[in-house]
Amino acid sequence: MNGATPPHSIGELSARTGVPVRTIRFYSDTGLLPPTDRTPAGYRRYDDAALGRLHLIGVLRELGVDLATVRRVLEGGLSVAEVAAAHADATALQIRALRLRHSMLRLVARRGPSPEETVLMHRLTRLTADERRHMVADFITGLGAGTPQARDAAAVLRTALPDLPDEPSDAQLTAWVELAELIADDDFRARVADAAFPPADEDALPGVAPEQAAELVPFVRGAVADARAAGIDPDGPDADPVVEAVAERFAAVLGRPDGPELREWMASRFEAGHDPLVERYWRLVWAVNDWQVVPGHLPFQPWMARALRRRGRVSSSRR
C-alpha cells in the first residue's frame, strides 16, 4: 500500500478511536468500514481515510443515528447536515417527552395520589392538544345545552379557553391536571351553570333588585380593583376607607341607614354571590395559559366580604 503513513491494524484503530475491536470487526464485516488492504496472512489494514470514516461512524452512532442511515451518509446518499437536522428534530421531541415525564413525576411526588389517581393524572398529561381542546369544548358545549343562565356561563367561558403549551412548566402542568379533574366533576358543572358572570351584574348580588345591582356592582368592583392594585389587605386598617365608601353607596342606593345591620346584610350578599370553586377555575385557566392575573378580573365579592367582617365589624353569618 502506497503512502508515507503505515496502514493501521484493527487494534490500532481501536486505540486511536476508543471503538471496541469487535465493533470495528462488525463494521468491516457489514461493509461500513471496508479494509484498505490485507497482509499476506489475511489481516485487515486501514489507511488514514478509513480512520476518518471510523471517527464519523462513531460520532453518528453516539448521536443516535441508526446503521442504515450511517450507511447512506457514507455512500453519499445523505449529507451529514441533513442527518443532523432530522435527528435534532427527533431529539427535541425526546427532550420534550422527558421534560413532561419529569414534571409528571414531580407532580405525583407532591400530590401523593392513590394508584387510581396516578393513572388518571398520567392519562391527562398524555392527551394531545386536540384531545385537550375537545375535552374543554365538550364541557362548555354541555353547559350551552342547559338553562339560559348556563348558556350565558358557556359564552363567558369561551372567551378564555385553557391552552396547555407543548412544553409546559411544572406550574402549567399542575394547573392543567387540576382543571381537567374539575371540569369532569358533575358537581362543578352544576355550580358553574348557576354562577354569575359579568356583564350579568344583576346576578352578582342575590336578593338585590336588578336595577340597584346594576348601579352598585360596577362601583364595588372598581373600588376593590383599585384597592387590590394598591396592595391593600382586606383584613388591614387600610381597607376601612373602601368599606366606608361602599357602605355609603349601598345606603344611598337602597335607601337604608348605614350601620351594623346593613353591613351584615352586605357581607352575606357578597358571600352568596361568589362561588370559590368557579373562581378557582378561572385561576387555573390563567395558570395554564401563563397569563398575568389582572386585579380587575378577579371576583370582588371575597375581598369585600372579608373587609366588612374585619375585627368583628359585623358578626359572621357562617359561624
N, C-alpha and C positions, 0 to 999 in steps of 0.2 A: 504494500500500500504506500503511495507517494505522500510526501508532506513531511515537514520538519517535526511535527508533534507525533510521538509514538501512539499507536492505537491503544484504546482503553479496554481493559477486561471488565467483565460484569462486576467483579469485586471492586475495581477502581471507580466504576460509575456509582456504585452504592456508597462508597466512601465520600465521593465528591458531592452527591446529591442528598444523601440520607434516605434514599429509597431502598427498601429491603431487596436483597439479592433475588429472592423468589418472586417478588413483584416485577423486577426487571425481566426475569426469565419469562413471566407471564406476558408482559408487554411484547417481548420479542416473539414468543410463540404465536400470538394473535395478530402479528403484523403491525402493531402500533409503533414498535421500535425495531425495525429490521436491522440485523448486524451489518456493519460496513464491510466486514471481511471475516475470514476464518483462518485459524492457524492450520498448519499441516495436520495437526492432531484433531482438528474439528472444533476447537474452542472459538467462541464468538468474540469478535473485536469490534470496537466502535470508535469513530472519529469524533472530532470536536462538534461537528454538526449534529451528530446523534446525541452528544451530551446536552447540547442546547435543546434538542427535541424532548429529551427526557425531563429537563427542567420545566418546559412548557406543559408537558403532560402532568407533572407533579403539581404545578400551580393550578391548572384547571381542575384537577381532581380534588385538591384542597378546597377549592371554591364550590364544590358540589356538582361539577359538570359530569354527566354520565359518559361512559366509554364510547357509546355510539356518536355522541356529539363531539367528543375529543377526536375521534377518527375523522369526522367531516372537517374539522378545523385543520388537522394535519394534512388532509388530502386537498385542501384549498376550497372545499365546498362552503365553508362558513369562515367569516373573519372573526378574530378574537373580539373585536368591538361588538359585533352582532351577538356573539355568545354572552359577552359581559352585560349588554343591555337586557337581554332576555332573563338572565339569571339575577340581575339587580331587581327586576320587577318581581320575580319569584321570591327572592329573599325578602323584599318589602312585605309581601303577603305573609311570609312566615313570621316576620317580626311583629306584624300586626296581630297575628293569631297568638303569638307568645305573650304580647302585652295584654291582650284580652284575657288569656288564661291566668296571667299573673294577677290582674285586677280581680278576676273571679275568685281566685284562691284567697286573696286578702279580704274580699267581701265575706266569704264563708267563715274565715277565721274571726272576723269582727262580730258577725251576727250569731254564730254558733247555732245554725239551724238544725232541724231534725233531718234524717236521711231523705224523707219525702220532700221537705222544703229545699234541700240541697239540689235534688233532681229538678225541681221546678225552677229554681234560680238559674241552674245551668241551661235549661231549655230557653228561658227568657233571654239570656245573654247570647245564645247562639242563633237567635232569629235573624233573618236577613232584613235589610232595610225595608223591602217591600212587605215582608211579613209583619214588621212592627207597624208600618203605616196602615195595613189592613186591620190590625188589631185595634188601633185607636179609632179608625174610621168606623168599624163595626160598633164600637162603644157609643160614638156620637150619633151614628145613624139610628141606633136603638132608642136613644133619647128623643130624637126627632120624630119618632113614631108615636110619642106619648101625648100628654096634655099640652095645651098652648104654652104653659109655663115651662114645661120640659123642652118644647121646641125652641123657646127663647134661650134656654140654657145651652142647647146644642149649637145654636147660632153663635153664641158668645165663645163657646169652646173652640169652634172652627177658626176663630181669629188668631189663635195661638196654639199651634199643634206641636207636640214634642217631636224632636228630630235628633235622635242619637247619632253622633258622627261615627265614621268608620273606625277612628282611633280615639275612643272616649277616655277621659280621665277617670280615675277611681271614683271621684265625686259624681261624675255624669253617669257612670255605670250603676252606682249605688242608687241614684235617683231614679234611673230607668226601671230597675227591678222593683222598687217600691211603688212606682207609678203603675207599672203593669199589674202588680198584685192588687192595687187599689181599683183600677177600672174593671177588673174581673170580679169584684166583690158586689153582690146584689144589693147589700145594704147601702153601699156608697152610691150605686146607680140611683137608688130611690132618693137619697139625700140630695144629690146634685140636681135631680129633676125638680126638687122643691126649692132650690136655693134662689136667692135674689141676686141678679146680676145687673150692673149698670148697662143701659141707662134706665132700667126699671127702678128708679129711686123710691117710688111709692111703695115698693115691696121691702125696702131695707129697714123700715120701722114698723113692724107689725102692730096693729091697733091704732095707728095714726092715719087720719084721713088723707087720701092720695094728694089732694091739693096742698095740704100742710106739709106732708112729707116731701113733696117736690120742691118746696121752699127751704125746708130745714136740712135735708140730707146734703145737698151741694155745699151748704155753709159749713156743716160739721166736717165733711170730707176735706174741704180746703183747709180748715183750721188744723185738723190732725196732720195733714200732709206737711203744712208749714212747721208744725211742732216737731215732726219726725226729721225734717230736713235740718232743723236747728239742733237736733240731738237731744231733745227734751224727753226725759224719762217720765212716763205717766204716773209712776209711783213717787216722783220727787216734787218738791215745792214749786219748781218752775212750771209745772203743769197747771197751777192754780189759775193764772190769767186765762188760759184756754178754757178751763171749766167754767169760769165766770162768764166769759163771752158766750159760750154755747148755751149755758143755762138761761142767760138773759134773752137770747134769741128764742129759745123754746117758750119761755114765759110770755114773750110778746106775741108770738105766732099762735100759741094755743090759748091765750087769754087766761093763764093760770098764774098764781103768785109763785115767785121763786122761793124755794125752801127745801128742807129735807125730803118732804113728801114728793115734790116734783122731781128731785134728783134721784130718789129711789126709783121712781117710775121710769125716768130716762135710762138709768143703768139697766133696768130689766128689759126695756125695749131694745137697747143696743145689743144686749146678750141674746135676745130672742131672734134678732135679725142677722145673726152671724153663725155660720157653721164652720168650726175649726178644721174639719176634715176637707171641706171644699177649698178652704184657704191652703191646706196642705197640698192639694192637687196643683194649685197654681204655682206654689213654691217649687214643687218637683218639676213642673214644666220649665220654669226658669232655670233650674239647675241642669236639666238635661240639655237645654239649648245654650247653656253658658251665657245667659242673659243677666245683665245687671238689674238688681231689684230696684224699681223706681218707687220711692215712698208714696207718690200719689196713686199708685196702682194697688197698694196694699189695702186690705179691708180696714176700714176706720173704726168699726164698732169695738173691737177688743181694746184698743188704746183708750178710747173714750170711756168705756165701762170701767177700766182699771183706774183711770184718773178720777172718775166720780166716786169710786169706792175707797180712795186713798185715805188712810188713817181714820177709818170709821166715819167719813163724811156722810155716808149712808150705810145702813146695815145691809149685809149681803143677803140677797134673796135666795142664795144657793146653800146657805148653811143648814 
